[in-house]
């Protein structure tokens, strides 16, 4: 299997949506009473954080590629 690059934005998005799904599952089974106004902002905030992490990761990798190509040109 080929190795792939680590993408922290996707990890954060997956974890946040998994937690939101588990909270809704607990609410549906009657184990807890989770209000919707708690889960929806958590999911939106988590997805926003994932987007910011994705942009930061992209910028860092683009800068590293540019630096490595500059050093190989010399």
mmJSON file of the N, C-alpha and C atoms, coordinates in Angstrom:
{"data_MODEL":{"atom_site":{
"group_PDB":["ATOM","ATOM","ATOM","ATOM","ATOM","ATOM","ATOM","ATOM","ATOM","ATOM","ATOM","ATOM","ATOM","ATOM","ATOM","ATOM","ATOM","ATOM","ATOM","ATOM","ATOM","ATOM","ATOM","ATOM","ATOM","ATOM","ATOM","ATOM","ATOM","ATOM","ATOM","ATOM","ATOM","ATOM","ATOM","ATOM","ATOM","ATOM","ATOM","ATOM","ATOM","ATOM","ATOM","ATOM","ATOM","ATOM","ATOM","ATOM","ATOM","ATOM","ATOM","ATOM","ATOM","ATOM","ATOM","ATOM","ATOM","ATOM","ATOM","ATOM","ATOM","ATOM","ATOM","ATOM","ATOM","ATOM","ATOM","ATOM","ATOM","ATOM","ATOM","ATOM","ATOM","ATOM","ATOM","ATOM","ATOM","ATOM","ATOM","ATOM","ATOM","ATOM","ATOM","ATOM","ATOM","ATOM","ATOM","ATOM","ATOM","ATOM","ATOM","ATOM","ATOM","ATOM","ATOM","ATOM","ATOM","ATOM","ATOM","ATOM","ATOM","ATOM","ATOM","ATOM","ATOM","ATOM","ATOM","ATOM","ATOM","ATOM","ATOM","ATOM","ATOM","ATOM","ATOM","ATOM","ATOM","ATOM","ATOM","ATOM","ATOM","ATOM","ATOM","ATOM","ATOM","ATOM","ATOM","ATOM","ATOM","ATOM","ATOM","ATOM","ATOM","ATOM","ATOM","ATOM","ATOM","ATOM","ATOM","ATOM","ATOM","ATOM","ATOM","ATOM","ATOM","ATOM","ATOM","ATOM","ATOM","ATOM","ATOM","ATOM","ATOM","ATOM","ATOM","ATOM","ATOM","ATOM","ATOM","ATOM","ATOM","ATOM","ATOM","ATOM","ATOM","ATOM","ATOM","ATOM","ATOM","ATOM","ATOM","ATOM","ATOM","ATOM","ATOM","ATOM","ATOM","ATOM","ATOM","ATOM","ATOM","ATOM","ATOM","ATOM","ATOM","ATOM","ATOM","ATOM","ATOM","ATOM","ATOM","ATOM","ATOM","ATOM","ATOM","ATOM","ATOM","ATOM","ATOM","ATOM","ATOM","ATOM","ATOM","ATOM","ATOM","ATOM","ATOM","ATOM","ATOM","ATOM","ATOM","ATOM","ATOM","ATOM","ATOM","ATOM","ATOM","ATOM","ATOM","ATOM","ATOM","ATOM"],
"id":[1,2,3,4,5,6,7,8,9,10,11,12,13,14,15,16,17,18,19,20,21,22,23,24,25,26,27,28,29,30,31,32,33,34,35,36,37,38,39,40,41,42,43,44,45,46,47,48,49,50,51,52,53,54,55,56,57,58,59,60,61,62,63,64,65,66,67,68,69,70,71,72,73,74,75,76,77,78,79,80,81,82,83,84,85,86,87,88,89,90,91,92,93,94,95,96,97,98,99,100,101,102,103,104,105,106,107,108,109,110,111,112,113,114,115,116,117,118,119,120,121,122,123,124,125,126,127,128,129,130,131,132,133,134,135,136,137,138,139,140,141,142,143,144,145,146,147,148,149,150,151,152,153,154,155,156,157,158,159,160,161,162,163,164,165,166,167,168,169,170,171,172,173,174,175,176,177,178,179,180,181,182,183,184,185,186,187,188,189,190,191,192,193,194,195,196,197,198,199,200,201,202,203,204,205,206,207,208,209,210,211,212,213,214,215,216,217,218,219,220,221,222],
"type_symbol":["N","C","C","N","C","C","N","C","C","N","C","C","N","C","C","N","C","C","N","C","C","N","C","C","N","C","C","N","C","C","N","C","C","N","C","C","N","C","C","N","C","C","N","C","C","N","C","C","N","C","C","N","C","C","N","C","C","N","C","C","N","C","C","N","C","C","N","C","C","N","C","C","N","C","C","N","C","C","N","C","C","N","C","C","N","C","C","N","C","C","N","C","C","N","C","C","N","C","C","N","C","C","N","C","C","N","C","C","N","C","C","N","C","C","N","C","C","N","C","C","N","C","C","N","C","C","N","C","C","N","C","C","N","C","C","N","C","C","N","C","C","N","C","C","N","C","C","N","C","C","N","C","C","N","C","C","N","C","C","N","C","C","N","C","C","N","C","C","N","C","C","N","C","C","N","C","C","N","C","C","N","C","C","N","C","C","N","C","C","N","C","C","N","C","C","N","C","C","N","C","C","N","C","C","N","C","C","N","C","C","N","C","C","N","C","C","N","C","C","N","C","C"],
"label_atom_id":["N","CA","C","N","CA","C","N","CA","C","N","CA","C","N","CA","C","N","CA","C","N","CA","C","N","CA","C","N","CA","C","N","CA","C","N","CA","C","N","CA","C","N","CA","C","N","CA","C","N","CA","C","N","CA","C","N","CA","C","N","CA","C","N","CA","C","N","CA","C","N","CA","C","N","CA","C","N","CA","C","N","CA","C","N","CA","C","N","CA","C","N","CA","C","N","CA","C","N","CA","C","N","CA","C","N","CA","C","N","CA","C","N","CA","C","N","CA","C","N","CA","C","N","CA","C","N","CA","C","N","CA","C","N","CA","C","N","CA","C","N","CA","C","N","CA","C","N","CA","C","N","CA","C","N","CA","C","N","CA","C","N","CA","C","N","CA","C","N","CA","C","N","CA","C","N","CA","C","N","CA","C","N","CA","C","N","CA","C","N","CA","C","N","CA","C","N","CA","C","N","CA","C","N","CA","C","N","CA","C","N","CA","C","N","CA","C","N","CA","C","N","CA","C","N","CA","C","N","CA","C","N","CA","C","N","CA","C","N","CA","C","N","CA","C","N","CA","C","N","CA","C","N","CA","C","N","CA","C"],
"label_alt_id":[null,null,null,null,null,null,null,null,null,null,null,null,null,null,null,null,null,null,null,null,null,null,null,null,null,null,null,null,null,null,null,null,null,null,null,null,null,null,null,null,null,null,null,null,null,null,null,null,null,null,null,null,null,null,null,null,null,null,null,null,null,null,null,null,null,null,null,null,null,null,null,null,null,null,null,null,null,null,null,null,null,null,null,null,null,null,null,null,null,null,null,null,null,null,null,null,null,null,null,null,null,null,null,null,null,null,null,null,null,null,null,null,null,null,null,null,null,null,null,null,null,null,null,null,null,null,null,null,null,null,null,null,null,null,null,null,null,null,null,null,null,null,null,null,null,null,null,null,null,null,null,null,null,null,null,null,null,null,null,null,null,null,null,null,null,null,null,null,null,null,null,null,null,null,null,null,null,null,null,null,null,null,null,null,null,null,null,null,null,null,null,null,null,null,null,null,null,null,null,null,null,null,null,null,null,null,null,null,null,null,null,null,null,null,null,null,null,null,null,null,null,null],
"label_comp_id":["UNK","UNK","UNK","UNK","UNK","UNK","UNK","UNK","UNK","UNK","UNK","UNK","UNK","UNK","UNK","UNK","UNK","UNK","UNK","UNK","UNK","UNK","UNK","UNK","UNK","UNK","UNK","UNK","UNK","UNK","UNK","UNK","UNK","UNK","UNK","UNK","UNK","UNK","UNK","UNK","UNK","UNK","UNK","UNK","UNK","UNK","UNK","UNK","UNK","UNK","UNK","UNK","UNK","UNK","UNK","UNK","UNK","UNK","UNK","UNK","UNK","UNK","UNK","UNK","UNK","UNK","UNK","UNK","UNK","UNK","UNK","UNK","UNK","UNK","UNK","UNK","UNK","UNK","UNK","UNK","UNK","UNK","UNK","UNK","UNK","UNK","UNK","UNK","UNK","UNK","UNK","UNK","UNK","UNK","UNK","UNK","UNK","UNK","UNK","UNK","UNK","UNK","UNK","UNK","UNK","UNK","UNK","UNK","UNK","UNK","UNK","UNK","UNK","UNK","UNK","UNK","UNK","UNK","UNK","UNK","UNK","UNK","UNK","UNK","UNK","UNK","UNK","UNK","UNK","UNK","UNK","UNK","UNK","UNK","UNK","UNK","UNK","UNK","UNK","UNK","UNK","UNK","UNK","UNK","UNK","UNK","UNK","UNK","UNK","UNK","UNK","UNK","UNK","UNK","UNK","UNK","UNK","UNK","UNK","UNK","UNK","UNK","UNK","UNK","UNK","UNK","UNK","UNK","UNK","UNK","UNK","UNK","UNK","UNK","UNK","UNK","UNK","UNK","UNK","UNK","UNK","UNK","UNK","UNK","UNK","UNK","UNK","UNK","UNK","UNK","UNK","UNK","UNK","UNK","UNK","UNK","UNK","UNK","UNK","UNK","UNK","UNK","UNK","UNK","UNK","UNK","UNK","UNK","UNK","UNK","UNK","UNK","UNK","UNK","UNK","UNK","UNK","UNK","UNK","UNK","UNK","UNK"],
"label_asym_id":["A","A","A","A","A","A","A","A","A","A","A","A","A","A","A","A","A","A","A","A","A","A","A","A","A","A","A","A","A","A","A","A","A","A","A","A","A","A","A","A","A","A","A","A","A","A","A","A","A","A","A","A","A","A","A","A","A","A","A","A","A","A","A","A","A","A","A","A","A","A","A","A","A","A","A","A","A","A","A","A","A","A","A","A","A","A","A","A","A","A","A","A","A","A","A","A","A","A","A","A","A","A","A","A","A","A","A","A","A","A","A","A","A","A","A","A","A","A","A","A","A","A","A","A","A","A","A","A","A","A","A","A","A","A","A","A","A","A","A","A","A","A","A","A","A","A","A","A","A","A","A","A","A","A","A","A","A","A","A","A","A","A","A","A","A","A","A","A","A","A","A","A","A","A","A","A","A","A","A","A","A","A","A","A","A","A","A","A","A","A","A","A","A","A","A","A","A","A","A","A","A","A","A","A","A","A","A","A","A","A","A","A","A","A","A","A","A","A","A","A","A","A"],
"label_entity_id":["1","1","1","1","1","1","1","1","1","1","1","1","1","1","1","1","1","1","1","1","1","1","1","1","1","1","1","1","1","1","1","1","1","1","1","1","1","1","1","1","1","1","1","1","1","1","1","1","1","1","1","1","1","1","1","1","1","1","1","1","1","1","1","1","1","1","1","1","1","1","1","1","1","1","1","1","1","1","1","1","1","1","1","1","1","1","1","1","1","1","1","1","1","1","1","1","1","1","1","1","1","1","1","1","1","1","1","1","1","1","1","1","1","1","1","1","1","1","1","1","1","1","1","1","1","1","1","1","1","1","1","1","1","1","1","1","1","1","1","1","1","1","1","1","1","1","1","1","1","1","1","1","1","1","1","1","1","1","1","1","1","1","1","1","1","1","1","1","1","1","1","1","1","1","1","1","1","1","1","1","1","1","1","1","1","1","1","1","1","1","1","1","1","1","1","1","1","1","1","1","1","1","1","1","1","1","1","1","1","1","1","1","1","1","1","1","1","1","1","1","1","1"],
"label_seq_id":[1,1,1,2,2,2,3,3,3,4,4,4,5,5,5,6,6,6,7,7,7,8,8,8,9,9,9,10,10,10,11,11,11,12,12,12,13,13,13,14,14,14,15,15,15,16,16,16,17,17,17,18,18,18,19,19,19,20,20,20,21,21,21,22,22,22,23,23,23,24,24,24,25,25,25,26,26,26,27,27,27,28,28,28,29,29,29,30,30,30,31,31,31,32,32,32,33,33,33,34,34,34,35,35,35,36,36,36,37,37,37,38,38,38,39,39,39,40,40,40,41,41,41,42,42,42,43,43,43,44,44,44,45,45,45,46,46,46,47,47,47,48,48,48,49,49,49,50,50,50,51,51,51,52,52,52,53,53,53,54,54,54,55,55,55,56,56,56,57,57,57,58,58,58,59,59,59,60,60,60,61,61,61,62,62,62,63,63,63,64,64,64,65,65,65,66,66,66,67,67,67,68,68,68,69,69,69,70,70,70,71,71,71,72,72,72,73,73,73,74,74,74],
"pdbx_PDB_ins_code":[null,null,null,null,null,null,null,null,null,null,null,null,null,null,null,null,null,null,null,null,null,null,null,null,null,null,null,null,null,null,null,null,null,null,null,null,null,null,null,null,null,null,null,null,null,null,null,null,null,null,null,null,null,null,null,null,null,null,null,null,null,null,null,null,null,null,null,null,null,null,null,null,null,null,null,null,null,null,null,null,null,null,null,null,null,null,null,null,null,null,null,null,null,null,null,null,null,null,null,null,null,null,null,null,null,null,null,null,null,null,null,null,null,null,null,null,null,null,null,null,null,null,null,null,null,null,null,null,null,null,null,null,null,null,null,null,null,null,null,null,null,null,null,null,null,null,null,null,null,null,null,null,null,null,null,null,null,null,null,null,null,null,null,null,null,null,null,null,null,null,null,null,null,null,null,null,null,null,null,null,null,null,null,null,null,null,null,null,null,null,null,null,null,null,null,null,null,null,null,null,null,null,null,null,null,null,null,null,null,null,null,null,null,null,null,null,null,null,null,null,null,null],
"Cartn_x":[0.843,0.0,0.894,0.548,1.336,1.074,2.11,1.95,1.33,0.516,-0.094,0.307,0.177,0.576,-0.497,-0.056,-0.949,-1.735,-3.043,-3.898,-4.696,-4.202,-4.849,-6.253,-6.556,-7.899,-8.935,-8.615,-9.538,-9.693,-8.625,-8.712,-9.651,-9.498,-10.354,-11.806,-12.045,-13.411,-14.047,-13.298,-13.822,-14.141,-13.262,-13.493,-14.698,-14.802,-15.927,-17.252,-17.304,-18.546,-18.867,-17.856,-18.073,-18.661,-18.14,-18.671,-20.101,-20.384,-21.747,-22.705,-22.276,-23.106,-23.348,-22.325,-22.49,-23.436,-23.363,-24.292,-25.732,-25.945,-27.29,-27.75,-26.837,-27.185,-27.588,-26.845,-27.204,-28.552,-28.829,-30.116,-31.245,-31.01,-32.047,-32.363,-31.373,-31.62,-32.169,-32.194,-32.734,-31.731,-30.468,-29.428,-29.153,-29.29,-29.06,-29.981,-30.136,-30.965,-30.052,-29.636,-28.707,-29.513,-29.472,-30.208,-29.509,-30.324,-29.761,-28.883,-29.205,-28.449,-27.049,-26.762,-25.411,-24.6,-25.238,-24.524,-24.247,-25.201,-25.03,-23.873,-23.786,-22.619,-21.295,-21.324,-20.099,-19.641,-20.573,-20.219,-19.737,-20.418,-20.013,-18.65,-18.443,-17.146,-16.026,-16.317,-15.311,-14.952,-15.972,-15.696,-14.936,-15.22,-14.475,-13.024,-12.805,-11.442,-10.71,-11.406,-10.797,-10.409,-11.249,-10.931,-9.696,-9.606,-8.434,-7.172,-7.265,-6.109,-5.698,-6.675,-6.371,-5.653,-6.097,-5.435,-4.01,-3.832,-2.484,-1.559,-2.07,-1.275,-0.879,-1.823,-1.537,-0.455,-0.569,0.406,1.799,1.886,3.189,3.813,3.025,3.567,3.976,3.203,3.55,4.868,5.053,6.289,7.475,7.281,8.38,8.764,7.764,8.064,8.813,8.426,9.095,10.538,10.756,12.127,12.997,12.434,13.238,13.566,12.654,12.949,13.979,13.97,14.966,16.338,16.433,17.735,18.29,17.432,17.909,18.297,17.756,18.122,19.52,19.999,21.294,22.421],
"Cartn_y":[-1.168,0.0,1.238,2.195,3.421,4.278,4.954,5.888,7.164,7.769,9.042,10.09,11.332,12.403,12.625,12.99,13.236,14.519,14.462,15.619,15.873,16.778,16.999,17.57,18.319,18.867,17.769,16.766,15.645,14.839,14.722,14.017,14.74,16.046,16.835,16.765,16.894,16.825,15.474,14.416,13.08,12.87,13.315,13.137,13.947,15.181,16.032,15.454,15.016,14.451,13.107,12.343,11.09,11.361,12.347,12.703,13.218,14.037,14.537,13.383,12.448,11.279,10.43,10.261,9.489,10.187,11.513,12.244,12.087,12.148,11.942,10.502,9.544,8.147,7.955,8.546,8.468,9.119,10.209,10.88,10.023,9.354,8.534,7.292,6.748,5.556,5.895,7.175,7.585,7.567,7.364,7.329,8.718,9.729,11.094,12.026,13.223,14.211,15.343,15.254,16.219,17.221,18.505,19.493,19.728,19.984,20.183,21.42,22.43,23.669,23.508,22.359,22.085,21.352,20.452,19.614,20.359,21.12,21.81,22.814,23.689,24.595,23.854,22.736,21.956,21.409,20.903,20.371,21.481,22.607,23.721,24.264,24.408,24.877,23.904,22.617,21.612,21.598,21.753,21.809,23.082,24.171,25.413,25.259,24.637,24.379,23.462,22.463,21.559,22.306,23.247,24.035,24.896,25.512,26.345,25.487,24.32,23.42,22.969,22.706,22.32,23.419,24.653,25.777,25.977,25.849,25.995,24.891,23.666,22.534,22.739,23.199,23.46,24.528,25.595,26.686,26.224,25.449,24.967,24.032,23.137,22.195,22.912,23.926,24.681,25.424,25.99,26.704,25.746,24.568,23.593,23.153,22.931,22.541,23.648,24.888,26.014,26.128,25.951,26.033,24.896,23.696,22.568,22.703,23.291,23.475,24.598,25.62,26.679,26.147,25.296,24.778,23.785,23.078,22.135,22.86,24.052,24.827,25.425,25.654,26.325,25.404],
"Cartn_z":[0.0,0.0,0.0,-0.856,-0.924,0.303,0.731,1.84,1.313,2.116,1.743,2.769,2.367,3.274,4.334,5.507,6.631,6.393,6.571,6.366,7.652,8.499,9.796,9.696,8.644,8.478,8.32,7.561,7.377,8.659,9.409,10.686,11.641,11.753,12.65,12.19,10.894,10.379,10.682,10.496,10.774,12.234,13.107,14.542,15.013,14.546,14.962,14.485,13.235,12.726,13.384,13.727,14.454,15.832,16.528,17.848,17.735,16.722,16.52,16.236,15.43,15.143,16.377,17.19,18.432,19.397,19.472,20.335,19.855,18.55,18.022,18.251,18.134,18.399,19.859,20.77,22.189,22.449,21.758,21.919,21.358,20.236,19.604,20.429,21.111,21.93,23.302,23.646,24.932,26.074,25.752,26.785,27.356,26.53,26.986,26.21,26.715,26.042,25.57,24.314,23.745,22.92,23.269,22.46,21.126,20.095,18.763,18.709,19.52,19.464,20.051,20.62,21.097,20.028,19.313,18.348,17.044,16.572,15.286,15.329,16.323,16.348,16.535,17.258,17.423,16.069,15.274,13.963,13.03,13.032,12.166,12.595,13.89,14.382,14.066,14.195,13.869,12.399,11.544,10.109,9.741,10.416,10.175,10.596,11.743,12.197,11.224,10.704,9.732,8.457,8.026,6.834,7.059,8.23,8.541,8.589,9.204,9.254,7.852,7.003,5.629,4.875,5.058,4.395,4.907,6.202,6.783,6.275,6.254,5.767,4.315,3.497,2.084,1.937,2.708,2.605,3.02,4.071,4.54,3.509,2.948,1.962,0.678,0.267,-0.933,-0.722,0.479,0.789,0.807,1.371,1.395,-0.012,-0.868,-2.247,-2.977,-2.738,-3.395,-2.917,-1.635,-1.109,-1.62,-1.712,-2.178,-3.672,-4.438,-5.862,-6.054,-5.195,-5.277,-4.933,-3.928,-3.533,-4.547,-5.255,-6.269,-7.56,-7.793,-8.985,-8.877,-7.702,-7.525,-7.722],
"occupancy":[1.0,1.0,1.0,1.0,1.0,1.0,1.0,1.0,1.0,1.0,1.0,1.0,1.0,1.0,1.0,1.0,1.0,1.0,1.0,1.0,1.0,1.0,1.0,1.0,1.0,1.0,1.0,1.0,1.0,1.0,1.0,1.0,1.0,1.0,1.0,1.0,1.0,1.0,1.0,1.0,1.0,1.0,1.0,1.0,1.0,1.0,1.0,1.0,1.0,1.0,1.0,1.0,1.0,1.0,1.0,1.0,1.0,1.0,1.0,1.0,1.0,1.0,1.0,1.0,1.0,1.0,1.0,1.0,1.0,1.0,1.0,1.0,1.0,1.0,1.0,1.0,1.0,1.0,1.0,1.0,1.0,1.0,1.0,1.0,1.0,1.0,1.0,1.0,1.0,1.0,1.0,1.0,1.0,1.0,1.0,1.0,1.0,1.0,1.0,1.0,1.0,1.0,1.0,1.0,1.0,1.0,1.0,1.0,1.0,1.0,1.0,1.0,1.0,1.0,1.0,1.0,1.0,1.0,1.0,1.0,1.0,1.0,1.0,1.0,1.0,1.0,1.0,1.0,1.0,1.0,1.0,1.0,1.0,1.0,1.0,1.0,1.0,1.0,1.0,1.0,1.0,1.0,1.0,1.0,1.0,1.0,1.0,1.0,1.0,1.0,1.0,1.0,1.0,1.0,1.0,1.0,1.0,1.0,1.0,1.0,1.0,1.0,1.0,1.0,1.0,1.0,1.0,1.0,1.0,1.0,1.0,1.0,1.0,1.0,1.0,1.0,1.0,1.0,1.0,1.0,1.0,1.0,1.0,1.0,1.0,1.0,1.0,1.0,1.0,1.0,1.0,1.0,1.0,1.0,1.0,1.0,1.0,1.0,1.0,1.0,1.0,1.0,1.0,1.0,1.0,1.0,1.0,1.0,1.0,1.0,1.0,1.0,1.0,1.0,1.0,1.0,1.0,1.0,1.0,1.0,1.0,1.0],
"B_iso_or_equiv":[0.0,0.0,0.0,0.0,0.0,0.0,0.0,0.0,0.0,0.0,0.0,0.0,0.0,0.0,0.0,0.0,0.0,0.0,0.0,0.0,0.0,0.0,0.0,0.0,0.0,0.0,0.0,0.0,0.0,0.0,0.0,0.0,0.0,0.0,0.0,0.0,0.0,0.0,0.0,0.0,0.0,0.0,0.0,0.0,0.0,0.0,0.0,0.0,0.0,0.0,0.0,0.0,0.0,0.0,0.0,0.0,0.0,0.0,0.0,0.0,0.0,0.0,0.0,0.0,0.0,0.0,0.0,0.0,0.0,0.0,0.0,0.0,0.0,0.0,0.0,0.0,0.0,0.0,0.0,0.0,0.0,0.0,0.0,0.0,0.0,0.0,0.0,0.0,0.0,0.0,0.0,0.0,0.0,0.0,0.0,0.0,0.0,0.0,0.0,0.0,0.0,0.0,0.0,0.0,0.0,0.0,0.0,0.0,0.0,0.0,0.0,0.0,0.0,0.0,0.0,0.0,0.0,0.0,0.0,0.0,0.0,0.0,0.0,0.0,0.0,0.0,0.0,0.0,0.0,0.0,0.0,0.0,0.0,0.0,0.0,0.0,0.0,0.0,0.0,0.0,0.0,0.0,0.0,0.0,0.0,0.0,0.0,0.0,0.0,0.0,0.0,0.0,0.0,0.0,0.0,0.0,0.0,0.0,0.0,0.0,0.0,0.0,0.0,0.0,0.0,0.0,0.0,0.0,0.0,0.0,0.0,0.0,0.0,0.0,0.0,0.0,0.0,0.0,0.0,0.0,0.0,0.0,0.0,0.0,0.0,0.0,0.0,0.0,0.0,0.0,0.0,0.0,0.0,0.0,0.0,0.0,0.0,0.0,0.0,0.0,0.0,0.0,0.0,0.0,0.0,0.0,0.0,0.0,0.0,0.0,0.0,0.0,0.0,0.0,0.0,0.0,0.0,0.0,0.0,0.0,0.0,0.0],
"pdbx_formal_charge":[null,null,null,null,null,null,null,null,null,null,null,null,null,null,null,null,null,null,null,null,null,null,null,null,null,null,null,null,null,null,null,null,null,null,null,null,null,null,null,null,null,null,null,null,null,null,null,null,null,null,null,null,null,null,null,null,null,null,null,null,null,null,null,null,null,null,null,null,null,null,null,null,null,null,null,null,null,null,null,null,null,null,null,null,null,null,null,null,null,null,null,null,null,null,null,null,null,null,null,null,null,null,null,null,null,null,null,null,null,null,null,null,null,null,null,null,null,null,null,null,null,null,null,null,null,null,null,null,null,null,null,null,null,null,null,null,null,null,null,null,null,null,null,null,null,null,null,null,null,null,null,null,null,null,null,null,null,null,null,null,null,null,null,null,null,null,null,null,null,null,null,null,null,null,null,null,null,null,null,null,null,null,null,null,null,null,null,null,null,null,null,null,null,null,null,null,null,null,null,null,null,null,null,null,null,null,null,null,null,null,null,null,null,null,null,null,null,null,null,null,null,null],
"auth_seq_id":[1,1,1,2,2,2,3,3,3,4,4,4,5,5,5,6,6,6,7,7,7,8,8,8,9,9,9,10,10,10,11,11,11,12,12,12,13,13,13,14,14,14,15,15,15,16,16,16,17,17,17,18,18,18,19,19,19,20,20,20,21,21,21,22,22,22,23,23,23,24,24,24,25,25,25,26,26,26,27,27,27,28,28,28,29,29,29,30,30,30,31,31,31,32,32,32,33,33,33,34,34,34,35,35,35,36,36,36,37,37,37,38,38,38,39,39,39,40,40,40,41,41,41,42,42,42,43,43,43,44,44,44,45,45,45,46,46,46,47,47,47,48,48,48,49,49,49,50,50,50,51,51,51,52,52,52,53,53,53,54,54,54,55,55,55,56,56,56,57,57,57,58,58,58,59,59,59,60,60,60,61,61,61,62,62,62,63,63,63,64,64,64,65,65,65,66,66,66,67,67,67,68,68,68,69,69,69,70,70,70,71,71,71,72,72,72,73,73,73,74,74,74],
"auth_comp_id":["UNK","UNK","UNK","UNK","UNK","UNK","UNK","UNK","UNK","UNK","UNK","UNK","UNK","UNK","UNK","UNK","UNK","UNK","UNK","UNK","UNK","UNK","UNK","UNK","UNK","UNK","UNK","UNK","UNK","UNK","UNK","UNK","UNK","UNK","UNK","UNK","UNK","UNK","UNK","UNK","UNK","UNK","UNK","UNK","UNK","UNK","UNK","UNK","UNK","UNK","UNK","UNK","UNK","UNK","UNK","UNK","UNK","UNK","UNK","UNK","UNK","UNK","UNK","UNK","UNK","UNK","UNK","UNK","UNK","UNK","UNK","UNK","UNK","UNK","UNK","UNK","UNK","UNK","UNK","UNK","UNK","UNK","UNK","UNK","UNK","UNK","UNK","UNK","UNK","UNK","UNK","UNK","UNK","UNK","UNK","UNK","UNK","UNK","UNK","UNK","UNK","UNK","UNK","UNK","UNK","UNK","UNK","UNK","UNK","UNK","UNK","UNK","UNK","UNK","UNK","UNK","UNK","UNK","UNK","UNK","UNK","UNK","UNK","UNK","UNK","UNK","UNK","UNK","UNK","UNK","UNK","UNK","UNK","UNK","UNK","UNK","UNK","UNK","UNK","UNK","UNK","UNK","UNK","UNK","UNK","UNK","UNK","UNK","UNK","UNK","UNK","UNK","UNK","UNK","UNK","UNK","UNK","UNK","UNK","UNK","UNK","UNK","UNK","UNK","UNK","UNK","UNK","UNK","UNK","UNK","UNK","UNK","UNK","UNK","UNK","UNK","UNK","UNK","UNK","UNK","UNK","UNK","UNK","UNK","UNK","UNK","UNK","UNK","UNK","UNK","UNK","UNK","UNK","UNK","UNK","UNK","UNK","UNK","UNK","UNK","UNK","UNK","UNK","UNK","UNK","UNK","UNK","UNK","UNK","UNK","UNK","UNK","UNK","UNK","UNK","UNK","UNK","UNK","UNK","UNK","UNK","UNK"],
"auth_asym_id":["A","A","A","A","A","A","A","A","A","A","A","A","A","A","A","A","A","A","A","A","A","A","A","A","A","A","A","A","A","A","A","A","A","A","A","A","A","A","A","A","A","A","A","A","A","A","A","A","A","A","A","A","A","A","A","A","A","A","A","A","A","A","A","A","A","A","A","A","A","A","A","A","A","A","A","A","A","A","A","A","A","A","A","A","A","A","A","A","A","A","A","A","A","A","A","A","A","A","A","A","A","A","A","A","A","A","A","A","A","A","A","A","A","A","A","A","A","A","A","A","A","A","A","A","A","A","A","A","A","A","A","A","A","A","A","A","A","A","A","A","A","A","A","A","A","A","A","A","A","A","A","A","A","A","A","A","A","A","A","A","A","A","A","A","A","A","A","A","A","A","A","A","A","A","A","A","A","A","A","A","A","A","A","A","A","A","A","A","A","A","A","A","A","A","A","A","A","A","A","A","A","A","A","A","A","A","A","A","A","A","A","A","A","A","A","A","A","A","A","A","A","A"],
"auth_atom_id":["N","CA","C","N","CA","C","N","CA","C","N","CA","C","N","CA","C","N","CA","C","N","CA","C","N","CA","C","N","CA","C","N","CA","C","N","CA","C","N","CA","C","N","CA","C","N","CA","C","N","CA","C","N","CA","C","N","CA","C","N","CA","C","N","CA","C","N","CA","C","N","CA","C","N","CA","C","N","CA","C","N","CA","C","N","CA","C","N","CA","C","N","CA","C","N","CA","C","N","CA","C","N","CA","C","N","CA","C","N","CA","C","N","CA","C","N","CA","C","N","CA","C","N","CA","C","N","CA","C","N","CA","C","N","CA","C","N","CA","C","N","CA","C","N","CA","C","N","CA","C","N","CA","C","N","CA","C","N","CA","C","N","CA","C","N","CA","C","N","CA","C","N","CA","C","N","CA","C","N","CA","C","N","CA","C","N","CA","C","N","CA","C","N","CA","C","N","CA","C","N","CA","C","N","CA","C","N","CA","C","N","CA","C","N","CA","C","N","CA","C","N","CA","C","N","CA","C","N","CA","C","N","CA","C","N","CA","C","N","CA","C","N","CA","C","N","CA","C","N","CA","C","N","CA","C","N","CA","C"],
"pdbx_PDB_model_num":[1,1,1,1,1,1,1,1,1,1,1,1,1,1,1,1,1,1,1,1,1,1,1,1,1,1,1,1,1,1,1,1,1,1,1,1,1,1,1,1,1,1,1,1,1,1,1,1,1,1,1,1,1,1,1,1,1,1,1,1,1,1,1,1,1,1,1,1,1,1,1,1,1,1,1,1,1,1,1,1,1,1,1,1,1,1,1,1,1,1,1,1,1,1,1,1,1,1,1,1,1,1,1,1,1,1,1,1,1,1,1,1,1,1,1,1,1,1,1,1,1,1,1,1,1,1,1,1,1,1,1,1,1,1,1,1,1,1,1,1,1,1,1,1,1,1,1,1,1,1,1,1,1,1,1,1,1,1,1,1,1,1,1,1,1,1,1,1,1,1,1,1,1,1,1,1,1,1,1,1,1,1,1,1,1,1,1,1,1,1,1,1,1,1,1,1,1,1,1,1,1,1,1,1,1,1,1,1,1,1,1,1,1,1,1,1,1,1,1,1,1,1]
}}}
